[in-house]
Amino acid sequence: MLESNLLSQPQRAPEMAERQTAWLEKTLESASQQRFHHIIVFQHVPLCLDRVDEPDGYFNVPGPRRKELLDLLHRHGVRAVFSGHHHRNAYAKDGDIELVTTSSCCKPLGKDPTGLRIVKVFGDHIEHRYYGFEEMPEKVD
């Protein structure tokens, strides 16, 4: 779990941003050495919404920092990054990394209904689906 405001604007709190980046590098190194089936990152501000080379904006991490972080995530075998902030669903892919932005459970700004995303993690893959509250399953298998 990352404080992605520090990722997005490290100049606003440089010491905290440096500490988080060092923690992230150490944590990813440890996780990749332990050979987990999946390494997954959760954060608020998405790295990107539609594609990794999209323009910088309020709803994504700026391009240079985005590239630096994606390089780090690739080096350590991260499989997915789940984010919010956009109040709409959005999907992108960068090689083996799936970049998933989930709409709001309170106030969506796009066409997706108010809801939540259920993520299922299996030994060989990850599945996820966004559900509007009216279509929520009674149980998850």
C-alpha positions in Angstrom: 0.0 0.0 0.0 1.5 3.3 -1.1 0.8 6.9 -0.3 0.7 7.8 -4.0 0.4 11.6 -3.3 4.1 11.3 -2.4 4.7 9.4 -5.7 2.8 12.0 -7.7 4.3 15.1 -6.1 7.5 14.2 -4.1 8.7 17.8 -4.1 5.9 18.7 -1.6 7.4 16.4 1.1 10.8 15.3 -0.2 12.0 13.5 3.0 8.8 11.5 3.3 8.9 10.7 -0.5 12.5 9.5 -0.2 11.6 7.3 2.9 8.6 5.8 1.0 10.7 5.1 -2.1 13.4 3.4 0.0 10.8 1.3 1.8 9.1 0.4 -1.5 12.5 -0.7 -3.0 13.3 -2.8 0.1 9.8 -4.3 0.3 9.8 -5.2 -3.4 13.2 -6.7 -3.2 12.2 -8.9 -0.2 8.9 -9.9 -1.9 10.6 -10.9 -5.2 13.2 -13.0 -3.3 10.5 -14.8 -1.5 9.0 -15.8 -4.8 5.4 -15.1 -4.1 2.9 -16.0 -6.7 1.8 -12.4 -7.1 3.1 -9.0 -5.9 0.2 -6.5 -5.9 0.4 -2.7 -5.2 -2.5 -0.6 -3.9 -2.4 3.2 -4.0 -4.8 6.1 -4.4 -3.5 8.1 -7.4 -3.2 5.9 -10.5 0.1 5.7 -12.4 -2.0 6.1 -15.6 -5.5 5.7 -16.8 -5.5 4.5 -20.4 -1.8 4.1 -21.4 1.6 4.6 -19.8 2.6 7.4 -22.2 -0.6 9.4 -21.6 -0.3 13.2 -20.8 0.2 14.2 -17.2 -2.9 15.4 -15.4 -4.7 15.6 -12.1 -5.7 12.0 -12.2 -2.3 10.3 -12.8 1.3 10.3 -11.6 3.4 12.5 -13.8 5.2 10.8 -16.7 8.9 10.9 -15.6 7.9 9.6 -12.1 5.5 7.1 -13.7 8.3 5.6 -15.8 10.7 5.4 -12.9 8.0 3.6 -10.8 7.0 1.2 -13.6 10.6 0.3 -14.2 10.9 -0.6 -10.4 7.7 -2.6 -10.4 8.8 -4.5 -13.5 12.2 -5.3 -12.0 10.5 -7.0 -9.1 7.7 -8.8 -10.9 4.7 -6.8 -9.8 1.6 -8.2 -11.4 -1.1 -5.5 -10.7 -1.5 -2.0 -9.4 -5.0 -1.1 -8.1 -5.8 2.6 -7.7 -8.8 4.9 -7.1 -8.9 8.8 -7.2 -10.4 9.0 -10.7 -13.9 8.1 -9.5 -14.3 6.1 -12.8 -13.1 2.7 -13.9 -10.0 2.7 -16.1 -7.7 0.0 -17.3 -4.2 0.0 -18.8 -1.5 -2.5 -19.2 2.3 -2.2 -19.3 3.8 -5.5 -20.3 2.9 -8.0 -17.5 1.6 -5.3 -15.2 -2.2 -4.6 -15.1 -3.0 -1.1 -14.0 -6.6 -1.0 -12.7 -8.4 2.2 -11.5 -11.6 1.6 -9.6 -14.6 3.9 -9.6 -16.1 5.3 -6.4 -18.3 3.6 -3.8 -19.7 7.0 -2.9 -19.7 9.4 -5.8 -18.7 8.1 -9.3 -18.0 10.8 -11.9 -18.4 8.6 -15.0 -20.9 6.2 -16.4 -20.1 3.4 -13.9 -22.6 3.0 -11.1 -21.7 3.4 -7.4 -20.0 0.1 -6.4 -16.8 -1.7 -5.7 -14.3 -4.1 -7.2 -13.8 -7.7 -6.0 -10.4 -9.0 -6.6 -9.7 -12.8 -6.5 -6.1 -14.0 -6.2 -5.3 -17.5 -7.4 -2.0 -19.3 -7.6 -1.7 -18.8 -11.3 -3.7 -15.6 -12.0 -5.7 -12.7 -10.6 -9.3 -12.0 -11.5 -11.2 -8.8 -10.7 -14.6 -7.3 -11.6 -16.3 -4.1 -10.7 -19.9 -4.5 -9.4 -22.5 -1.8 -9.1 -24.2 -2.2 -5.7 -27.4 -3.4 -7.5 -25.5 -6.3 -9.1 -23.3 -7.4 -6.1 -23.0 -11.1 -5.7 -24.4 -12.7 -2.5 -21.1 -14.6 -2.1 -17.7 -14.8 -3.7 -16.4 -18.2 -4.6 
